[in-house]
Amino acid sequence: MGERLTETLISIVVPVLNEEATIASFLRLLQPLRDKQVEVILVDGGSQDQTKKVAEPYCDRIIDSDKGRARQQNAGAEVASGDLLVFLHADTLLPVSFLDVLNRFEKTGYQWGRFNVSLSGSKWMFSVISFMINWRSRISGIATGDQAIFVRRSTFHLAGRFTDIPLMEDVDLSRKLLRISKPFCVRDPVITSSRRWEVHGTWRTIFLMWKLRWKFARGVSPEVLVKEYYG
C-alpha cells in the first residue's frame, strides 16, 4: 500500500448515523492504515442502534455530534490530530494507492483535493454516471462528499470549515476552497455505493441530483432542497 507520510499524520473523519449493519466491514478495511499512523475518527449523529458499540474496536476516537454531515464533519475535524483531513462517507471505499496519493499531494502546492469516483453497481449505466461525475468535477473544480475530499488542516479552517447547512455542504466547501487553491484531482477512484441509484431509479436520481445542484447554484436554500432530496 506504500509508506505513510513521514511527517504528516492523516485524520480520516467518518460521519455516521445508524450504520450498525455495515460499519464493521467498512472500518475493517481501514485498519492497515492505522498501523501507519493514520487515525480514524467516527462522528455519530445520534444513532439509535449499536453503531458506536460495533465500531469501537476499529476507531481511534468516537465522538457524538448533532445530526448533519456538516456538523459531524466539523466536530471530527476539531478533535483531529492530523495535518491532513480526509472526509470519508461510510459507504465509500478508499483505493489501495491512498497513502501514495497523499504522499504526492503533500509535496505539492495544492491545498486540497478529491478522488475520482466509481459507483459500486455492475450496470453499464453506472460507468457512464461515474465518468460524468468525474468529468464535471474536473471541469468545475467542485467535489462531492462521495469523492473523499481531503484538505490541509490549516486550509480547512482558513476556508471557514463546512457551513452548517443540511445539504450541499460539500459543494459549498469546494467553492470556498477554490478561492484558495485548485483541487488536486486523483484519477484512482474511490468506490461508492450505488444503492440510491438502484433503489430510486437511475434516471430519476440523475435528474434529481442535477436539479438540486442547479437550484443550489441559483440560490435556493439548502433547507428547501433537503426536503426535496429526502422526499
C-alpha contacts under 8 A as a table, 3 or more apart, distances in Angstrom:
res1	aa1	res2	aa2	distance
1	M	96	V	5.69
1	M	97	S	6.03
1	M	98	F	7.60
1	M	99	L	6.91
1	M	100	D	7.41
2	G	97	S	7.27
2	G	99	L	6.17
2	G	100	D	5.69
3	E	36	K	7.49
3	E	99	L	6.73
3	E	100	D	7.05
4	R	36	K	5.50
4	R	37	Q	7.34
4	R	38	V	7.97
4	R	99	L	5.88
4	R	100	D	7.67
4	R	103	N	7.44
5	L	8	T	5.41
5	L	9	L	6.87
5	L	99	L	7.26
5	L	102	L	7.53
5	L	103	N	5.71
8	T	82	G	6.74
8	T	83	D	5.79
8	T	84	L	7.04
9	L	37	Q	6.36
9	L	38	V	6.03
9	L	39	E	7.69
9	L	81	S	7.07
9	L	82	G	4.44
9	L	83	D	5.85
9	L	84	L	6.65
10	I	37	Q	7.38
10	I	38	V	4.92
10	I	39	E	6.33
10	I	81	S	7.72
10	I	82	G	4.63
10	I	83	D	6.31
10	I	84	L	4.92
10	I	85	L	6.08
10	I	86	V	7.33
11	S	38	V	5.98
11	S	39	E	4.92
11	S	40	V	6.08
11	S	41	I	7.07
11	S	80	A	5.92
11	S	81	S	6.55
11	S	82	G	4.86
11	S	83	D	7.61
11	S	84	L	6.22
11	S	85	L	5.02
11	S	86	V	6.12
12	I	38	V	7.34
12	I	39	E	6.15
12	I	40	V	4.93
12	I	41	I	6.01
12	I	85	L	6.06
12	I	86	V	4.67
12	I	87	F	5.99
12	I	88	L	6.64
13	V	40	V	6.32
13	V	41	I	4.92
13	V	42	L	6.11
13	V	43	V	7.22
13	V	73	Q	6.46
13	V	76	G	5.74
13	V	77	A	7.01
13	V	85	L	7.17
13	V	86	V	6.03
13	V	87	F	4.97
13	V	88	L	6.04
14	V	40	V	7.59
14	V	41	I	6.16
14	V	42	L	4.91
14	V	43	V	6.02
14	V	73	Q	7.23
14	V	76	G	7.82
14	V	87	F	6.23
14	V	88	L	5.17
14	V	89	H	5.74
14	V	90	A	6.37
15	P	42	L	6.09
15	P	43	V	4.78
15	P	44	D	6.12
15	P	45	G	7.25
15	P	69	R	6.16
15	P	72	Q	5.72
15	P	73	Q	6.15
15	P	88	L	7.56
15	P	89	H	6.49
15	P	90	A	7.19
16	V	19	E	6.43
16	V	42	L	7.05
16	V	43	V	6.08
16	V	44	D	5.06
16	V	45	G	6.23
16	V	47	S	7.78
16	V	89	H	7.77
16	V	90	A	6.71
17	L	44	D	5.89
17	L	45	G	5.44
17	L	46	G	6.45
17	L	47	S	4.93
17	L	51	T	7.59
17	L	67	K	7.93
18	N	46	G	7.93
18	N	47	S	4.63
18	N	48	Q	6.21
18	N	49	D	5.68
18	N	50	Q	7.54
18	N	51	T	5.92
19	E	22	T	5.78
19	E	23	I	5.46
19	E	47	S	7.84
19	E	49	D	7.78
19	E	51	T	5.47
20	E	23	I	5.67
20	E	24	A	7.64
20	E	49	D	6.32
20	E	50	Q	5.51
20	E	51	T	4.19
20	E	52	K	7.86
20	E	54	V	6.66
21	A	24	A	7.68
21	A	51	T	7.94
22	T	25	S	5.71
22	T	26	F	6.39
23	I	26	F	5.10
23	I	27	L	6.05
23	I	51	T	6.94
23	I	54	V	7.36
23	I	55	A	6.41
23	I	90	A	6.98
24	A	27	L	5.18
24	A	28	R	6.03
24	A	54	V	6.40
24	A	55	A	5.88
24	A	58	Y	7.57
25	S	28	R	5.27
25	S	29	L	6.91
26	F	29	L	5.76
26	F	30	L	7.36
26	F	90	A	6.70
26	F	91	D	7.42
26	F	93	L	7.59
27	L	30	L	5.23
27	L	31	Q	6.77
27	L	55	A	7.34
27	L	58	Y	6.05
27	L	59	C	7.73
28	R	31	Q	5.35
28	R	58	Y	6.74
29	L	32	P	7.14
30	L	33	L	5.52
30	L	34	R	6.91
30	L	40	V	7.91
31	Q	34	R	5.22
31	Q	35	D	6.95
31	Q	58	Y	6.89
32	P	35	D	5.38
32	P	36	K	7.12
33	L	36	K	5.20
33	L	37	Q	6.86
33	L	38	V	5.46
33	L	39	E	7.86
34	R	37	Q	5.17
34	R	38	V	4.67
34	R	39	E	5.78
34	R	40	V	7.27
35	D	38	V	7.14
39	E	59	C	7.55
39	E	60	D	5.88
39	E	81	S	7.93
39	E	82	G	7.76
40	V	58	Y	7.97
40	V	59	C	5.21
40	V	60	D	5.35
40	V	61	R	6.73
41	I	59	C	6.10
41	I	60	D	5.96
41	I	61	R	4.87
41	I	62	I	5.87
41	I	63	I	7.70
41	I	76	G	6.45
41	I	80	A	7.47
42	L	59	C	6.74
42	L	61	R	6.28
42	L	62	I	4.73
42	L	63	I	6.42
42	L	76	G	7.34
43	V	62	I	5.87
43	V	63	I	5.05
43	V	64	D	5.72
43	V	65	S	6.51
43	V	72	Q	5.73
43	V	73	Q	7.18
43	V	75	A	7.35
43	V	76	G	6.09
44	D	47	S	6.44
44	D	52	K	7.30
44	D	62	I	7.29
44	D	63	I	6.25
44	D	64	D	4.95
44	D	65	S	6.00
44	D	67	K	7.77
44	D	72	Q	7.16
45	G	64	D	6.18
45	G	65	S	5.11
45	G	66	D	5.30
45	G	67	K	4.15
45	G	68	G	6.72
45	G	72	Q	6.57
46	G	64	D	7.03
46	G	65	S	7.09
46	G	66	D	6.87
46	G	67	K	6.32
47	S	50	Q	7.44
47	S	51	T	6.63
47	S	52	K	7.93
50	Q	53	K	5.33
50	Q	54	V	6.10
51	T	54	V	5.35
51	T	55	A	6.05
52	K	55	A	5.08
52	K	56	E	5.92
52	K	62	I	7.23
53	K	56	E	5.37
54	V	57	P	7.32
55	A	58	Y	5.59
55	A	59	C	6.57
56	E	59	C	5.66
56	E	62	I	7.13
59	C	62	I	6.74
63	I	76	G	7.52
64	D	72	Q	7.99
65	S	71	R	6.96
65	S	72	Q	5.56
65	S	75	A	6.69
66	D	71	R	6.48
66	D	72	Q	6.72
67	K	71	R	6.89
67	K	72	Q	6.73
68	G	71	R	5.41
68	G	72	Q	5.98
68	G	165	I	7.99
68	G	166	P	6.12
69	R	72	Q	5.00
69	R	73	Q	5.81
69	R	166	P	7.41
69	R	169	E	7.73
70	A	73	Q	5.39
70	A	74	N	6.13
70	A	162	F	5.40
70	A	163	T	6.50
70	A	164	D	5.58
70	A	165	I	6.58
70	A	166	P	7.16
70	A	169	E	5.96
71	R	74	N	5.19
71	R	75	A	6.10
71	R	162	F	7.52
71	R	164	D	6.17
72	Q	75	A	5.07
72	Q	76	G	6.25
73	Q	76	G	5.01
73	Q	77	A	6.15
73	Q	87	F	7.09
73	Q	162	F	7.61
74	N	77	A	5.06
74	N	78	E	6.26
74	N	161	R	6.58
74	N	162	F	6.37
75	A	78	E	5.18
75	A	79	V	6.88
76	G	79	V	5.57
76	G	80	A	6.17
77	A	80	A	5.02
77	A	85	L	7.11
80	A	85	L	7.78
82	G	85	L	6.40
82	G	153	R	7.28
83	D	152	R	5.90
83	D	153	R	5.11
83	D	154	S	7.51
84	L	150	F	6.93
84	L	151	V	5.79
84	L	152	R	4.59
84	L	153	R	5.39
85	L	150	F	5.49
85	L	151	V	5.39
85	L	152	R	6.18
85	L	153	R	5.93
86	V	148	A	6.46
86	V	149	I	5.91
86	V	150	F	4.27
86	V	151	V	6.66
87	F	145	G	7.27
87	F	148	A	5.52
87	F	149	I	5.54
87	F	150	F	6.29
88	L	92	T	6.79
88	L	145	G	7.18
88	L	146	D	7.39
88	L	148	A	5.00
88	L	149	I	7.32
89	H	92	T	5.43
89	H	145	G	6.97
89	H	146	D	6.49
89	H	148	A	7.25
91	D	192	T	5.82
91	D	193	S	5.64
92	T	146	D	6.65
92	T	148	A	7.85
92	T	190	V	6.50
92	T	191	I	5.51
92	T	192	T	4.20
92	T	193	S	6.46
93	L	190	V	5.47
93	L	191	I	5.04
93	L	192	T	6.34
94	L	98	F	6.44
94	L	189	P	7.62
94	L	190	V	4.90
94	L	191	I	6.81
95	P	98	F	5.49
95	P	188	D	6.65
95	P	189	P	6.34
95	P	190	V	5.56
95	P	191	I	7.69
96	V	99	L	7.78
97	S	100	D	5.28
97	S	101	V	5.99
97	S	188	D	7.46
98	F	101	V	5.23
98	F	102	L	6.41
99	L	102	L	5.15
99	L	103	N	6.08
100	D	103	N	4.99
100	D	104	R	6.39
101	V	104	R	5.22
101	V	105	F	6.19
101	V	186	V	7.48
102	L	105	F	4.76
102	L	106	E	5.86
103	N	106	E	5.27
103	N	107	K	6.73
104	R	107	K	5.51
104	R	108	T	6.85
105	F	108	T	5.35
105	F	109	G	7.98
105	F	110	Y	6.94
105	F	184	F	7.08
106	E	109	G	7.87
106	E	110	Y	7.99
110	Y	113	G	7.62
110	Y	181	S	6.15
110	Y	182	K	6.81
110	Y	183	P	6.66
110	Y	184	F	6.12
111	Q	151	V	6.03
111	Q	152	R	5.81
111	Q	155	T	6.51
111	Q	180	I	7.47
111	Q	181	S	5.83
111	Q	182	K	7.67
111	Q	183	P	7.20
111	Q	184	F	7.79
112	W	149	I	7.46
112	W	150	F	5.59
112	W	151	V	4.03
112	W	152	R	6.22
112	W	155	T	7.89
112	W	177	L	7.41
112	W	181	S	7.18
112	W	182	K	7.53
112	W	183	P	5.36
112	W	184	F	6.10
113	G	149	I	5.87
113	G	150	F	5.33
113	G	151	V	6.35
113	G	182	K	7.96
113	G	183	P	4.36
113	G	184	F	4.12
113	G	185	C	5.70
113	G	186	V	7.52
114	R	143	A	6.64
114	R	147	Q	5.62
114	R	148	A	5.78
114	R	149	I	4.55
114	R	150	F	6.02
114	R	183	P	6.86
114	R	184	F	6.40
114	R	185	C	5.49
114	R	186	V	6.18
115	F	147	Q	5.11
115	F	148	A	6.22
115	F	149	I	7.21
115	F	185	C	6.00
115	F	186	V	4.55
115	F	187	R	6.25
115	F	188	D	6.48
115	F	189	P	5.62
115	F	190	V	6.30
116	N	134	N	5.60
116	N	147	Q	6.15
116	N	185	C	7.25
116	N	186	V	5.91
116	N	187	R	5.22
116	N	188	D	6.08
116	N	189	P	4.36
116	N	190	V	6.34
117	V	130	S	6.04
117	V	133	I	7.49
117	V	134	N	6.62
117	V	146	D	7.16
117	V	147	Q	5.68
117	V	189	P	4.68
117	V	190	V	5.00
117	V	191	I	6.02
117	V	192	T	6.84
118	S	126	F	7.82
118	S	127	S	7.05
118	S	130	S	5.24
118	S	189	P	5.88
118	S	190	V	6.16
118	S	191	I	4.94
118	S	192	T	6.22
119	L	126	F	5.89
119	L	127	S	7.06
119	L	129	I	7.94
119	L	130	S	6.20
119	L	191	I	5.83
119	L	192	T	5.16
119	L	193	S	5.83
119	L	194	S	5.26
120	S	126	F	7.90
120	S	191	I	5.88
120	S	192	T	5.74
120	S	193	S	5.15
120	S	194	S	5.39
121	G	126	F	6.55
121	G	193	S	7.35
121	G	194	S	5.56
121	G	195	R	7.88
122	S	126	F	7.06
123	K	126	F	5.58
123	K	127	S	7.50
124	W	127	S	5.55
124	W	128	V	6.99
125	M	128	V	5.08
125	M	129	I	6.24
126	F	129	I	4.97
126	F	130	S	6.05
126	F	194	S	7.81
127	S	130	S	5.09
127	S	131	F	6.17
128	V	131	F	5.09
128	V	132	M	6.24
129	I	132	M	5.12
129	I	133	I	6.16
130	S	133	I	5.14
130	S	134	N	6.21
131	F	134	N	5.25
131	F	135	W	6.02
132	M	135	W	5.03
132	M	136	R	5.92
133	I	136	R	5.25
133	I	137	S	6.10
134	N	137	S	5.07
134	N	138	R	6.12
135	W	138	R	5.21
135	W	139	I	6.22
136	R	139	I	5.24
136	R	140	S	5.95
136	R	141	G	7.97
136	R	142	I	7.90
137	S	140	S	5.25
137	S	141	G	5.26
137	S	142	I	5.12
137	S	143	A	5.74
138	R	141	G	5.39
138	R	142	I	7.49
138	R	185	C	7.10
141	G	174	S	7.38
141	G	178	L	7.09
141	G	182	K	6.69
141	G	183	P	6.33
142	I	171	V	6.11
142	I	174	S	5.29
142	I	175	R	6.69
143	A	147	Q	6.54
143	A	149	I	7.06
143	A	170	D	6.76
143	A	171	V	6.21
143	A	174	S	6.02
144	T	147	Q	5.61
144	T	148	A	7.72
144	T	149	I	7.40
144	T	170	D	5.28
144	T	171	V	6.02
145	G	148	A	5.71
145	G	149	I	6.29
145	G	170	D	5.57
146	D	149	I	7.95
146	D	192	T	6.45
147	Q	190	V	6.60
148	A	190	V	7.41
151	V	155	T	6.74
151	V	156	F	6.22
152	R	155	T	5.25
152	R	156	F	6.23
153	R	156	F	5.10
153	R	157	H	6.57
154	S	157	H	5.38
154	S	158	L	6.13
155	T	158	L	4.80
155	T	159	A	6.03
155	T	177	L	7.83
156	F	159	A	5.28
156	F	160	G	6.56
156	F	161	R	5.42
156	F	177	L	7.77
157	H	160	G	5.07
157	H	161	R	5.32
158	L	161	R	7.52
159	A	173	L	7.65
159	A	176	K	5.72
159	A	177	L	5.96
159	A	180	I	7.79
160	G	163	T	7.43
160	G	176	K	7.85
161	R	173	L	7.10
162	F	169	E	6.05
162	F	170	D	7.44
162	F	172	D	7.52
162	F	173	L	5.74
163	T	169	E	6.15
163	T	172	D	7.18
163	T	173	L	7.22
164	D	169	E	7.38
165	I	168	M	7.30
165	I	169	E	6.09
165	I	222	P	6.29
165	I	223	E	7.23
166	P	169	E	7.11
166	P	222	P	6.15
166	P	223	E	6.32
166	P	226	V	6.47
167	L	222	P	5.41
167	L	223	E	7.41
167	L	225	L	7.15
167	L	226	V	5.77
168	M	171	V	5.18
168	M	172	D	6.11
168	M	216	F	7.76
168	M	222	P	6.82
169	E	172	D	5.06
169	E	173	L	6.09
170	D	173	L	5.13
170	D	174	S	6.18
171	V	174	S	5.07
171	V	175	R	6.35
172	D	175	R	5.22
172	D	176	K	6.51
173	L	176	K	5.12
173	L	177	L	6.12
174	S	177	L	5.05
174	S	178	L	6.01
175	R	178	L	5.16
175	R	179	R	6.91
176	K	179	R	5.57
176	K	180	I	7.37
177	L	180	I	5.26
177	L	181	S	6.19
177	L	182	K	7.65
178	L	181	S	5.08
178	L	182	K	5.42
178	L	183	P	7.24
179	R	182	K	7.93
186	V	189	P	7.32
193	S	196	R	7.67
194	S	197	W	5.39
194	S	198	E	6.29
195	R	198	E	5.06
195	R	199	V	5.99
196	R	199	V	5.19
196	R	200	H	5.82
196	R	201	G	7.70
196	R	205	T	7.59
197	W	200	H	5.52
197	W	201	G	5.24
197	W	202	T	4.85
197	W	205	T	5.86
198	E	201	G	5.39
198	E	202	T	6.38
200	H	204	R	6.79
200	H	205	T	6.43
201	G	204	R	5.35
201	G	205	T	6.01
202	T	205	T	5.31
202	T	206	I	6.21
203	W	206	I	4.99
203	W	207	F	6.10
204	R	207	F	5.22
204	R	208	L	6.11
205	T	208	L	4.99
205	T	209	M	6.04
206	I	209	M	5.33
206	I	210	W	6.26
207	F	210	W	5.36
207	F	211	K	6.00
208	L	211	K	5.09
208	L	212	L	6.09
208	L	229	Y	7.49
209	M	212	L	5.25
209	M	213	R	6.23
210	W	213	R	5.18
210	W	214	W	6.07
211	K	214	W	5.09
211	K	215	K	6.13
212	L	215	K	5.11
212	L	216	F	6.05
212	L	225	L	6.51
212	L	229	Y	7.74
213	R	216	F	5.04
213	R	217	A	6.13
214	W	217	A	5.12
214	W	218	R	6.27
215	K	218	R	4.90
215	K	219	G	6.40
215	K	220	V	5.40
215	K	225	L	7.97
216	F	219	G	5.11
216	F	220	V	5.02
216	F	221	S	6.86
216	F	222	P	7.06
216	F	225	L	7.72
217	A	220	V	7.40
220	V	224	V	7.04
220	V	225	L	7.19
221	S	224	V	5.31
221	S	225	L	6.42
222	P	225	L	4.77
222	P	226	V	5.90
223	E	226	V	5.53
223	E	227	K	7.00
224	V	227	K	5.68
224	V	228	E	6.98
225	L	228	E	5.16
225	L	229	Y	6.16
226	V	229	Y	4.90
226	V	230	Y	6.20
227	K	230	Y	5.45
227	K	231	G	5.60
228	E	231	G	4.90
